[in-house]
């Protein structure tokens, strides 16, 4: 996953801190989202889950709304 040029504008996470979704602006200025996980016993940090936006969005709000529709736990936060 290429993370160069991205600016994370929001990163809501679960209450237990094991999952988060990054809402970010990419190098071209469009917005996207992707989901991350971490395990407390694993010191390597956040790992991509593979769940991510299929396209780009004009606003961070539009990216968040798309993430809410795709990531069950996020919609119930």
Secondary structure, 3 states (H helix, E strand, C coil): CCCCCCEEEEEEECCCCCEEEEEEECCCCCEEEEEEECCCCCCCCCEEEEEECCCCECCHHHHHHHHHHHCHHHHCC
